[in-house]
Amino acid sequence: MAEPHSFRSNGQETIEVEEDGHLRSVTINGREHLKLYLIIKGNQVS
């Protein structure tokens, strides 16, 4: 089951959705940013 987590930082709303312990999507101010978010966090993107 997907678990959304929402938070605000520097005036931006970020919603992260995790499913089975894996980050499935990141939405910042209503726009999808998963690959960019993973690169910033230092994770590999396939």
Chimera marker file (.cmm) of the C-alpha trace (Angstrom):
<marker_set name="trace">
<marker id="1" x="0.000" y="0.000" z="0.000" r="1" g="1" b="0" radius="0.5"/>
<marker id="2" x="1.340" y="3.446" z="-0.947" r="1" g="1" b="0" radius="0.5"/>
<marker id="3" x="2.129" y="5.796" z="1.919" r="1" g="1" b="0" radius="0.5"/>
<marker id="4" x="2.228" y="9.525" z="1.027" r="1" g="1" b="0" radius="0.5"/>
<marker id="5" x="4.286" y="11.882" z="3.199" r="1" g="1" b="0" radius="0.5"/>
<marker id="6" x="3.817" y="15.616" z="2.757" r="1" g="1" b="0" radius="0.5"/>
<marker id="7" x="5.989" y="18.421" z="4.089" r="1" g="1" b="0" radius="0.5"/>
<marker id="8" x="6.817" y="22.080" z="3.433" r="1" g="1" b="0" radius="0.5"/>
<marker id="9" x="10.308" y="23.521" z="3.237" r="1" g="1" b="0" radius="0.5"/>
<marker id="10" x="11.434" y="26.909" z="1.899" r="1" g="1" b="0" radius="0.5"/>
<marker id="11" x="7.917" y="27.594" z="0.614" r="1" g="1" b="0" radius="0.5"/>
<marker id="12" x="7.760" y="24.374" z="-1.433" r="1" g="1" b="0" radius="0.5"/>
<marker id="13" x="5.325" y="21.545" z="-0.799" r="1" g="1" b="0" radius="0.5"/>
<marker id="14" x="6.870" y="18.114" z="-1.290" r="1" g="1" b="0" radius="0.5"/>
<marker id="15" x="4.882" y="14.892" z="-1.380" r="1" g="1" b="0" radius="0.5"/>
<marker id="16" x="6.806" y="11.605" z="-1.292" r="1" g="1" b="0" radius="0.5"/>
<marker id="17" x="5.005" y="8.331" z="-1.963" r="1" g="1" b="0" radius="0.5"/>
<marker id="18" x="6.563" y="5.121" z="-0.664" r="1" g="1" b="0" radius="0.5"/>
<marker id="19" x="5.374" y="1.629" z="-1.510" r="1" g="1" b="0" radius="0.5"/>
<marker id="20" x="6.877" y="-1.552" z="-0.072" r="1" g="1" b="0" radius="0.5"/>
<marker id="21" x="9.719" y="0.511" z="1.410" r="1" g="1" b="0" radius="0.5"/>
<marker id="22" x="10.705" y="2.052" z="-1.942" r="1" g="1" b="0" radius="0.5"/>
<marker id="23" x="10.270" y="5.667" z="-2.993" r="1" g="1" b="0" radius="0.5"/>
<marker id="24" x="7.844" y="5.603" z="-5.930" r="1" g="1" b="0" radius="0.5"/>
<marker id="25" x="7.182" y="9.276" z="-6.623" r="1" g="1" b="0" radius="0.5"/>
<marker id="26" x="8.157" y="12.761" z="-5.523" r="1" g="1" b="0" radius="0.5"/>
<marker id="27" x="5.937" y="15.717" z="-6.327" r="1" g="1" b="0" radius="0.5"/>
<marker id="28" x="7.191" y="19.243" z="-5.647" r="1" g="1" b="0" radius="0.5"/>
<marker id="29" x="4.634" y="22.040" z="-5.998" r="1" g="1" b="0" radius="0.5"/>
<marker id="30" x="2.431" y="19.751" z="-8.104" r="1" g="1" b="0" radius="0.5"/>
<marker id="31" x="5.130" y="18.577" z="-10.540" r="1" g="1" b="0" radius="0.5"/>
<marker id="32" x="6.691" y="15.110" z="-10.671" r="1" g="1" b="0" radius="0.5"/>
<marker id="33" x="10.413" y="15.127" z="-9.817" r="1" g="1" b="0" radius="0.5"/>
<marker id="34" x="11.430" y="11.576" z="-8.823" r="1" g="1" b="0" radius="0.5"/>
<marker id="35" x="14.564" y="11.240" z="-10.981" r="1" g="1" b="0" radius="0.5"/>
<marker id="36" x="15.863" y="14.719" z="-10.094" r="1" g="1" b="0" radius="0.5"/>
<marker id="37" x="15.144" y="14.090" z="-6.411" r="1" g="1" b="0" radius="0.5"/>
<marker id="38" x="17.057" y="10.781" z="-6.452" r="1" g="1" b="0" radius="0.5"/>
<marker id="39" x="20.052" y="12.397" z="-8.155" r="1" g="1" b="0" radius="0.5"/>
<marker id="40" x="20.124" y="15.192" z="-5.568" r="1" g="1" b="0" radius="0.5"/>
<marker id="41" x="19.932" y="12.636" z="-2.760" r="1" g="1" b="0" radius="0.5"/>
<marker id="42" x="22.857" y="10.690" z="-4.295" r="1" g="1" b="0" radius="0.5"/>
<marker id="43" x="20.940" y="7.604" z="-5.414" r="1" g="1" b="0" radius="0.5"/>
<marker id="44" x="21.287" y="5.921" z="-8.774" r="1" g="1" b="0" radius="0.5"/>
<marker id="45" x="18.532" y="6.315" z="-11.325" r="1" g="1" b="0" radius="0.5"/>
<marker id="46" x="17.840" y="3.508" z="-13.767" r="1" g="1" b="0" radius="0.5"/>
<link id1="1" id2="2" r="1" g="1" b="0" radius="0.2"/>
<link id1="2" id2="3" r="1" g="1" b="0" radius="0.2"/>
<link id1="3" id2="4" r="1" g="1" b="0" radius="0.2"/>
<link id1="4" id2="5" r="1" g="1" b="0" radius="0.2"/>
<link id1="5" id2="6" r="1" g="1" b="0" radius="0.2"/>
<link id1="6" id2="7" r="1" g="1" b="0" radius="0.2"/>
<link id1="7" id2="8" r="1" g="1" b="0" radius="0.2"/>
<link id1="8" id2="9" r="1" g="1" b="0" radius="0.2"/>
<link id1="9" id2="10" r="1" g="1" b="0" radius="0.2"/>
<link id1="10" id2="11" r="1" g="1" b="0" radius="0.2"/>
<link id1="11" id2="12" r="1" g="1" b="0" radius="0.2"/>
<link id1="12" id2="13" r="1" g="1" b="0" radius="0.2"/>
<link id1="13" id2="14" r="1" g="1" b="0" radius="0.2"/>
<link id1="14" id2="15" r="1" g="1" b="0" radius="0.2"/>
<link id1="15" id2="16" r="1" g="1" b="0" radius="0.2"/>
<link id1="16" id2="17" r="1" g="1" b="0" radius="0.2"/>
<link id1="17" id2="18" r="1" g="1" b="0" radius="0.2"/>
<link id1="18" id2="19" r="1" g="1" b="0" radius="0.2"/>
<link id1="19" id2="20" r="1" g="1" b="0" radius="0.2"/>
<link id1="20" id2="21" r="1" g="1" b="0" radius="0.2"/>
<link id1="21" id2="22" r="1" g="1" b="0" radius="0.2"/>
<link id1="22" id2="23" r="1" g="1" b="0" radius="0.2"/>
<link id1="23" id2="24" r="1" g="1" b="0" radius="0.2"/>
<link id1="24" id2="25" r="1" g="1" b="0" radius="0.2"/>
<link id1="25" id2="26" r="1" g="1" b="0" radius="0.2"/>
<link id1="26" id2="27" r="1" g="1" b="0" radius="0.2"/>
<link id1="27" id2="28" r="1" g="1" b="0" radius="0.2"/>
<link id1="28" id2="29" r="1" g="1" b="0" radius="0.2"/>
<link id1="29" id2="30" r="1" g="1" b="0" radius="0.2"/>
<link id1="30" id2="31" r="1" g="1" b="0" radius="0.2"/>
<link id1="31" id2="32" r="1" g="1" b="0" radius="0.2"/>
<link id1="32" id2="33" r="1" g="1" b="0" radius="0.2"/>
<link id1="33" id2="34" r="1" g="1" b="0" radius="0.2"/>
<link id1="34" id2="35" r="1" g="1" b="0" radius="0.2"/>
<link id1="35" id2="36" r="1" g="1" b="0" radius="0.2"/>
<link id1="36" id2="37" r="1" g="1" b="0" radius="0.2"/>
<link id1="37" id2="38" r="1" g="1" b="0" radius="0.2"/>
<link id1="38" id2="39" r="1" g="1" b="0" radius="0.2"/>
<link id1="39" id2="40" r="1" g="1" b="0" radius="0.2"/>
<link id1="40" id2="41" r="1" g="1" b="0" radius="0.2"/>
<link id1="41" id2="42" r="1" g="1" b="0" radius="0.2"/>
<link id1="42" id2="43" r="1" g="1" b="0" radius="0.2"/>
<link id1="43" id2="44" r="1" g="1" b="0" radius="0.2"/>
<link id1="44" id2="45" r="1" g="1" b="0" radius="0.2"/>
<link id1="45" id2="46" r="1" g="1" b="0" radius="0.2"/>
</marker_set>
